[in-house]
Amino acid sequence: MSAVYRPRGLRQRLAAGILNLLGWKVVLEPPPGPKVVMVGYPHTSNVDFFYAILWAWATGRKMSWIGKRQLFGGLMGPIMRRLGGIPVDRDKTKNFVKQVAEIFAQREELWLVIAAEGTRSRADYWRSGFYYMALEAKVPIALAYLDYSRKEAGVGGYFMPSGDITKDFEIVQKFYADKVGHTPKNQGPVQLKPPNNP
């Protein structure tokens, strides 16, 4: 049973109130620290963004995301950063996971959202980048979700990656086993690509 969050400030109460009017509960298990890699599932519709933003406002959590440095040029740069964007180099000569770990090291607080499936359409496998980012940065993985069957939005648990991704992924599979997305036909299985599968 996840902990229902009690909002404090005016904006938090307003956002939580909107969610409550829509029949949704705001869930936030107490975080183990100020830095997490936040993996969300299921992500099957553009509508998810609306509920995710309301959840962030309701809990006072500033969610950040990673984007290619080219996206942050010109007039769009300040807007992208304001929306939580963090520019990184996606050059193949640079280790992406290490870049993210360095960003964590430079910040006192960071809730970094990673789309594990990488798409709103059905995906046969999850991408493992979120796991290795957390492992390299030595931060917990937050299990975030939008469950349309129960109308719950939130974070229902955390775990520290051990380095054994196969064993750790059992925690992820168990947690998300009963979560239902907005468009179930777009919801792929919670599984990693087999090592010998290109």
C-alpha positions in Angstrom: 0.0 0.0 0.0 1.6 3.3 -1.1 1.6 6.4 1.0 -0.9 9.1 -0.1 0.9 12.4 -0.1 -0.4 15.4 1.9 0.3 18.7 0.0 1.5 21.8 1.9 1.9 25.0 -0.2 -0.9 26.8 -2.1 0.3 25.5 -5.5 0.7 22.0 -4.1 -2.8 22.0 -2.7 -4.3 23.4 -5.9 -2.6 20.8 -8.1 -3.6 18.0 -5.7 -7.1 19.4 -5.6 -7.4 19.2 -9.4 -6.2 15.6 -9.4 -8.7 14.8 -6.6 -11.5 16.4 -8.6 -10.6 14.1 -11.5 -10.7 11.2 -9.1 -6.9 10.7 -8.8 -4.8 10.1 -5.7 -1.3 11.7 -5.2 1.1 9.1 -4.0 4.7 9.7 -2.7 6.6 7.3 -0.6 9.2 9.3 1.5 12.4 9.6 -0.7 15.6 8.2 0.8 17.5 11.3 -0.3 17.5 14.3 -2.6 18.8 12.6 -5.7 17.0 9.8 -7.7 16.7 8.4 -11.2 13.0 8.4 -11.7 11.7 5.7 -14.0 8.1 5.9 -15.1 5.8 3.2 -16.4 3.4 2.7 -18.1 3.7 5.6 -20.6 1.1 5.0 -23.3 -0.4 8.4 -24.1 0.3 12.1 -24.3 -2.3 12.5 -21.5 0.3 11.1 -19.1 2.3 14.4 -19.3 -0.7 16.3 -17.9 -1.0 14.0 -14.9 2.8 13.9 -14.4 3.0 17.7 -14.3 0.1 17.9 -11.8 1.8 15.3 -9.6 5.1 17.3 -9.7 3.3 20.5 -8.7 1.3 18.7 -6.0 4.4 17.2 -4.4 6.8 20.1 -5.0 9.2 17.8 -6.9 11.1 19.5 -9.7 11.5 16.8 -12.4 14.4 17.1 -14.7 15.1 15.4 -18.0 18.0 14.9 -20.4 18.1 16.3 -23.9 20.7 16.7 -26.7 22.7 19.9 -26.4 21.6 21.0 -29.8 18.0 21.4 -28.5 19.1 24.1 -26.1 20.4 26.6 -28.6 19.0 30.0 -29.3 15.8 31.3 -27.8 14.6 27.8 -26.8 17.5 27.2 -24.5 16.2 29.2 -21.5 12.7 27.7 -22.0 14.0 24.1 -22.1 16.0 24.7 -19.0 13.0 26.2 -17.2 11.0 23.1 -18.1 13.7 21.0 -16.4 15.8 20.2 -19.3 19.5 19.3 -18.9 21.7 19.5 -22.0 24.2 16.7 -22.7 26.5 15.6 -25.5 25.2 12.5 -27.4 28.5 12.2 -29.3 29.5 8.5 -29.5 33.0 9.4 -28.3 31.6 10.5 -24.9 30.2 8.1 -22.3 26.6 9.1 -21.8 26.2 7.3 -18.5 29.3 9.0 -17.0 28.0 12.4 -18.2 24.8 11.9 -16.3 26.7 10.7 -13.2 28.8 13.9 -13.3 25.6 16.0 -13.4 24.4 14.2 -10.3 27.7 14.9 -8.6 27.4 18.6 -9.3 23.9 19.0 -7.9 22.5 19.0 -4.4 19.1 17.8 -5.5 18.0 16.0 -8.7 15.0 14.0 -9.7 15.9 12.8 -13.2 13.1 11.3 -15.2 14.0 8.6 -17.7 11.6 7.0 -20.1 12.5 3.4 -19.8 10.5 2.3 -22.9 11.6 5.3 -24.9 8.2 5.5 -26.7 4.4 5.8 -26.1 3.9 2.9 -28.5 4.2 -0.7 -27.5 7.8 -1.7 -26.9 8.9 -5.3 -26.5 11.8 -4.4 -24.2 12.8 -1.7 -21.7 16.0 0.2 -22.2 18.5 -0.3 -19.5 20.1 3.2 -19.4 18.2 4.3 -16.4 19.6 1.5 -14.4 23.3 2.1 -15.3 22.8 5.9 -14.7 21.7 5.2 -11.2 24.4 2.6 -10.6 27.2 5.0 -11.8 25.8 8.0 -9.9 25.2 5.8 -6.8 21.6 7.1 -6.4 18.4 5.2 -5.8 15.9 4.3 -8.6 12.4 5.7 -7.9 9.5 3.6 -9.2 7.1 6.2 -10.6 3.8 5.3 -12.2 0.4 6.4 -13.5 -2.1 3.7 -12.8 -5.3 4.4 -14.6 -7.1 1.4 -13.1 -6.8 2.8 -9.6 -6.3 6.4 -10.7 -3.1 6.8 -8.7 -0.2 9.0 -9.8 3.1 8.8 -7.9 6.2 7.1 -6.7 5.5 3.9 -4.8 9.0 2.8 -3.9 12.8 3.0 -4.3 15.8 0.7 -4.5 19.5 1.0 -4.8 20.9 -0.8 -7.8 23.3 -3.6 -6.8 25.0 -4.1 -10.1 23.1 -7.4 -10.7 20.6 -6.0 -13.2 18.8 -9.3 -13.7 18.1 -9.7 -10.0 17.3 -6.1 -9.5 14.9 -6.1 -12.4 12.7 -8.6 -10.5 11.9 -5.7 -8.1 10.8 -3.6 -11.1 8.7 -6.4 -12.6 7.0 -7.1 -9.3 6.2 -3.4 -8.7 4.7 -2.7 -12.1 2.9 -6.0 -12.5 -0.5 -4.6 -11.7 -0.2 -1.0 -13.1 -2.4 -0.2 -16.1 -1.7 2.6 -18.6 -4.1 5.0 -20.3 -4.0 2.9 -23.5 -3.3 -0.7 -22.5 -2.7 -1.9 -26.0 0.4 0.4 -26.1 1.7 -1.1 -22.8 4.6 -3.4 -23.4 5.9 -6.1 -21.1 8.3 -5.1 -18.2 11.3 -6.9 -19.4 14.9 -6.3 -20.6 16.3 -7.3 -23.9 18.2 -10.7 -23.6 22.0 -10.2 -23.8 22.3 -12.2 -27.0 19.4 -10.4 -28.7 20.8 -7.6 -31.0 
